[in-house]
Amino acid sequence: MAENGKEKPGLVKYVIAGLAISYALFHLYTGHFGMGEAYIQRIIHFGGGSLLLFLIVPMRKGQGKQALWPVDLLWIAAVVISMGFLLWNYSYIMTERFRFVDPLTSTERVLGVISVVLVLEGIRRTTGLILFFVVIAFIAYTFGGQFLPGIFHHGGVTFDTFIEQQYMTLEGIFGIPIGVSSTYVILFIIFGAFLEKSGFGNFLFKIATGMAGRFRGGPAKIAVVASGLMGMISGSSTANAVTTGAFTIPLMKKIGYHPYFAGAVEAAASCGGQIMPPVMAATAFVMAEYTGIPYITICKYAFLPGILYFVGVGLMVHFEAVKLGLKGIPPQDGWFRDLADWHLLLPLFVLVFLLLKHFSPMYSVIYSIFALLVVCQFRKSTRMGPLKILAALEQGAKSVLPIMSSCAGAGVIVGIVFVTGLGARFSAYIVDFSAGNLVLSLLTAMVVAIILGMGLPTTAAYIIQVALVVPALIKMGLPIHIAHLFVLYYSGLSLITPPVAITSYAAAGIAGSSPMRTSFEACKLTAAVYLIPMMFVFNPSLLMIGKPLIVVLTIISALFGISIFAAGVEGYLFNAMWLWERGIAVIGGILLLKPGVFTDAAGFLMILTVLAAQFSKRKTARR
């Protein structure tokens, strides 16, 4: 979402600030005390967010600094009328409409169409044209699918059925995706805004610089560490890339990394935020809603794969730095003194503690915000006065708008998949195509997940696949949590996978490199991660499920596996690797990533072979 860097002048600026702050306070209040009715909560979330959206985001880029364009006034009026009608007639809708007693009136039809158009325009302004056209394609399918052959054929959906489902039930615009956005997601985004205003982002960058800056290729390692830490709270790979990349990419280029490699490092590291607890691009909350699995349990499942992700990317960066003979940046004297803002970590500990004590995510994050407001007063540099608090509330409300729009669009798609029966037919097709072979099913699901996720925000991509791909995996015998995590990982990876790799493109823009070459390099850096979902399907110990000893052995094996795999892909360990060494290293790494006694034994033997060759080279070089 962009405002073109131009602040609205005059009264409009204060109207926007007042509306945004009220919007954030409403969600904080209902997050703690509850709303009572999900339908009303979701209407206010979508309606209030849409008002902000049409006040803030211009209809087209470069539209200028005018206070408010006439066409935006029409959009605002459409929001007020369509959402106001639902709130005014709430009792009638709950008693009569949900029982399908009365036919739609002309007013309801018109307002229903307006609401769907509002969703489309909100998506176009905040997330771009890809999701916009995906939603339009699904709407066209609703009315044209009866003329299509094969699995895409359905019996037909009337106009009234479509409008009623999308506008007046909890199965369309106001379905589970917007429900999650209106409860969990916005509260965590507000929490992230408070952290940023307190100086938490600068604190994380200092930690990353102090930990990794002085080592070989230090700026690239700073990117990996900083993006990983930021990803834990932001959950947006593209946001991570443009935020931390503005600092790390120029530093990487300065010490000698190629521009395309610098952009790829930032894109790959930023993409890890999609699978790194605690936020996981908001999909952890959506997954909890769809699966019934507690949010903290999902975070536990995702922890080890997330660590493996960043270990793999970090090692690739290290091997490239050693191969090029790059140095780190000069150490900062007394950088530990710069970390005196350690107290800003306390709210995160509060958050994790409350989640482990089985408090709801909403209660946990609200109490964490209060904890932050207390601890930030400890030092002058982090102190938040009334103006900073209001600015954090305003920023949090504005930051949720792209997710709100994406979730509303995803709700439209999921409703269409349900009413047309496409999900059941698509799942049956995947099962039939694979002829009952699990590996072939997984490969098919992987390809479909990456293709469906290209260009879409991770949350939206994941929700679409919950409707289309997950049922097929469950039919093949996968447990529900593994099926959902499987598609989530590939939904996130689609953001750096060519040809539509929006996170790689964002990083390439900062690096001044070729977007396509940057995308392919990012894929190379994350090559091992494409294998991890396949591995935890066959052995859930990678998700920290099972006996403690088995889990510990799995962690050790996986860390060795990801290390040797990264060396094989990069072509360097202690020395440059011959082609046969690289092949053995890659195969050995894959065997170690797949838990099991025989695969581990074979993998370790391959590691020993590579190590022997590497040490032999070193001895020869010394002579």
C-alpha positions, 0 to 999 in steps of 0.5 A, spaced: 500 500 500 502 506 498 500 513 499 506 516 494 509 519 500 504 525 500 500 527 506 493 529 505 493 536 507 488 540 511 482 537 515 482 531 511 489 529 514 486 530 521 479 526 519 484 520 517 488 520 523 481 520 527 478 515 524 484 510 524 485 511 531 478 510 533 479 504 528 485 501 532 481 503 539 475 499 537 479 493 535 483 493 542 476 494 545 473 488 542 479 484 542 479 484 550 472 485 552 469 481 545 464 484 540 458 479 541 456 478 534 462 476 529 457 479 523 457 486 526 465 485 528 466 483 521 462 489 518 465 494 522 472 491 520 471 491 513 467 498 512 471 502 517 478 499 513 474 501 507 473 508 509 480 509 511 483 506 504 479 510 500 481 516 504 488 514 504 490 510 497 489 514 491 485 511 485 492 511 481 499 513 482 501 520 482 494 522 483 497 528 487 496 532 493 489 534 492 485 533 499 480 528 496 478 527 489 470 526 487 470 519 485 473 517 492 467 521 495 463 516 491 467 510 494 466 512 501 458 513 500 458 506 497 461 504 503 457 507 508 450 505 505 452 498 503 455 497 510 450 501 514 444 497 511 447 491 514 448 494 520 441 497 520 438 491 518 442 486 522 436 483 526 432 481 520 438 478 516 440 474 522 432 471 523 429 471 516 435 472 511 439 466 514 433 462 514 432 463 506 425 465 507 425 472 503 427 473 496 432 478 495 430 485 494 432 490 489 436 494 494 439 488 497 441 486 490 444 493 488 448 493 495 451 486 494 454 488 487 456 494 490 460 491 496 463 486 491 466 492 487 468 495 493 472 489 495 475 489 488 477 496 488 480 495 495 484 490 492 486 493 486 489 499 490 492 496 496 495 489 493 495 490 485 492 487 479 494 480 480 489 478 486 484 483 483 484 479 476 484 472 480 477 474 484 474 477 477 476 470 474 473 466 480 466 471 479 466 469 472 467 462 473 461 462 478 456 464 472 460 461 466 462 454 469 456 451 467 458 451 460 465 449 462 467 441 461 471 436 466 472 438 473 471 445 472 463 444 470 458 446 475 450 446 475 450 453 475 449 459 480 444 464 480 445 471 481 441 472 487 444 466 490 451 469 489 449 476 492 446 473 498 452 468 500 457 474 499 453 480 502 449 477 507 452 471 510 458 469 513 461 465 507 463 470 502 466 477 504 465 476 511 467 469 512 473 466 516 479 470 512 476 477 514 474 474 521 481 473 522 483 479 520 478 483 524 481 479 531 488 476 531 491 480 525 490 487 526 492 486 534 498 483 532 499 489 527 498 494 532 503 491 536 508 491 531 506 499 530 508 500 537 514 496 537 516 500 531 515 507 535 518 505 541 525 504 537 525 496 537 526 496 529 533 500 530 534 495 536 534 489 532 538 492 527 543 493 532 543 486 534 544 483 527 550 488 526 553 486 533 552 479 532 554 478 524 557 484 522 564 483 523 564 476 520 566 474 513 560 477 508 557 481 514 552 485 511 549 479 508 549 476 515 546 482 518 540 481 512 539 474 514 539 476 522 535 482 521 530 480 516 529 473 521 528 478 527 523 483 523 519 477 520 517 474 527 513 480 528 511 483 521 510 477 517 510 480 510 516 478 506 515 484 501 515 489 507 521 486 510 525 486 504 524 494 503 525 495 510 531 492 512 533 492 505 534 499 504 540 498 509 543 491 508 543 491 500 547 497 499 552 495 505 552 488 501 554 491 494 559 496 498 563 490 500 563 486 494 557 482 493 554 482 486 547 487 486 543 481 484 546 476 490 545 482 495 538 483 492 537 475 493 539 475 500 534 480 502 529 477 498 530 470 501 531 472 508 525 476 508 521 470 505 523 466 511 518 471 515 512 467 512 514 461 516 517 463 522 513 464 529 510 468 532 506 471 526 508 467 520 504 472 515 498 472 519 497 465 516 498 462 523 491 465 525 488 463 519 490 456 520 488 456 527 481 458 525 481 453 519 484 447 523 482 448 530 489 447 532 491 452 538 495 458 535 501 456 540 501 449 537 502 451 530 508 456 532 511 450 535 510 446 529 513 451 525 519 453 529 524 448 527 523 448 519 524 456 520 530 455 524 533 450 518 530 456 513 535 461 516 541 456 517 540 454 510 540 461 507 546 464 512 550 458 510 549 460 503 551 467 504 557 465 508 560 460 503 559 465 497 563 470 502 569 465 503 569 464 496 569 471 494 574 473 499 569 478 502 570 481 509 566 484 514 564 491 516 569 494 522 566 492 529 563 498 532 566 499 539 562 498 545 556 496 541 553 492 547 552 499 550 548 501 544 543 495 546 541 498 552 534 498 550 534 490 551 528 492 556 524 492 549 524 485 549 520 484 555 513 485 551 515 479 547 517 474 553 510 476 555 507 475 549 510 468 549 509 466 556 501 468 555 500 464 549 504 458 553 499 459 559 493 458 553 491 465 553 488 467 547 492 470 542 488 476 542 488 477 550 496 475 549 497 481 544 493 486 548 497 485 555 503 485 551 502 492 548 500 494 555 507 491 557 511 495 552 507 501 554 510 500 561 517 498 559 518 503 554 518 508 559 525 506 562 529 510 558 528 516 555 530 513 548 524 509 548 519 513 551 512 513 548 508 520 550 501 521 548 503 523 541 507 517 539 502 512 542 496 516 537 501 515 532 502 508 533 495 506 533 494 510 527 500 506 523 497 500 526 490 501 523 493 503 516 498 497 516 492 492 516 489 495 510 492 491 505 491 484 509 484 486 510 483 487 502 486 481 501 482 477 506 476 480 503 478 478 496 480 471 499 473 470 502 469 471 496 474 466 492 472 461 498 465 462 498 465 461 490 469 455 491 464 452 496 457 454 492 460 451 485 463 445 489 470 446 485 474 444 491 471 437 492 472 436 484 479 439 484 481 435 490 478 429 487 482 430 480 489 431 484 487 424 487 485 421 481 491 424 477 496 421 482 493 414 482 494 414 489 501 415 489 503 420 495 509 422 492 506 424 486 500 427 489 505 431 493 509 434 487 502 436 484 500 439 490 507 443 490 506 445 483 499 447 484 501 451 490 506 455 487 502 457 481 496 459 485 500 463 490 504 467 485 503 474 486 498 473 491 499 475 499 501 469 503 495 469 507 490 470 501 494 464 497 494 460 503 486 461 504 485 459 496 489 453 497 485 451 503 479 450 499 483 447 493 489 443 495 488 441 502 482 437 501 486 432 496 492 432 501 487 430 507 484 424 502 491 422 501 492 420 508 496 426 511 494 429 518 490 436 518 496 440 520 501 437 516 497 438 510 496 445 512 503 447 513 505 443 507 501 448 502 503 454 507 510 453 506 509 453 498 505 459 498 510 463 502 516 460 497 511 463 491 513 470 493 521 469 490 519 463 485 519 466 478 516 468 474 512 472 479 516 473 485 514 480 488 519 480 494 525 478 489 522 484 485 522 489 491 529 487 493 531 487 486 529 494 485 533 497 491 539 493 489 538 495 482 539 488 479 535 484 474 529 482 477 529 475 474 536 474 475 535 476 483 529 471 483 533 465 480 538 467 485 533 467 491 531 460 489 538 458 489 539 460 496 532 457 499 533 451 495 533 446 501 527 449 503 523 447 497 525 440 500 523 441 507 515 440 507 516 434 503 521 431 509 516 433 514 510 429 511 514 422 511 517 424 518 513 429 523 519 429 528 521 435 523 515 439 526 518 437 533 512 431 534 514 425 537 519 422 543 524 427 545 530 423 543 527 422 536 526 430 536 533 431 538 536 426 533 532 429 528 534 436 529 542 434 529 541 430 523 537 436 519 542 441 521 548 437 518 543 436 512 542 443 511 549 445 512 552 440 507 546 441 502 548 449 502 555 447 501 553 443 495 549 448 492 554 453 493 560 449 491 564 451 496 565 448 503 573 449 506 575 449 498 572 450 492 568 443 490 569 439 484 562 437 481 562 430 484 563 433 491 557 437 490 553 432 487 554 427 493 553 433 498 547 435 495 544 428 495 547 427 502 544 433 505 537 431 502 538 424 506 540 427 512 534 432 512 529 426 511 529 423 518 531 415 519 536 411 521 538 408 514 538 415 511 542 418 516 547 413 516 548 414 508 548 421 509 553 421 514 557 417 510 557 422 504 559 427 508 565 424 511 567 423 503 566 430 502 570 432 508 576 427 506 576 430 499 576 437 502 581 436 507 585 432 502 585 439 497 587 443 503 593 439 504 595 439 497 595 446 497 599 447 503 605 443 500 
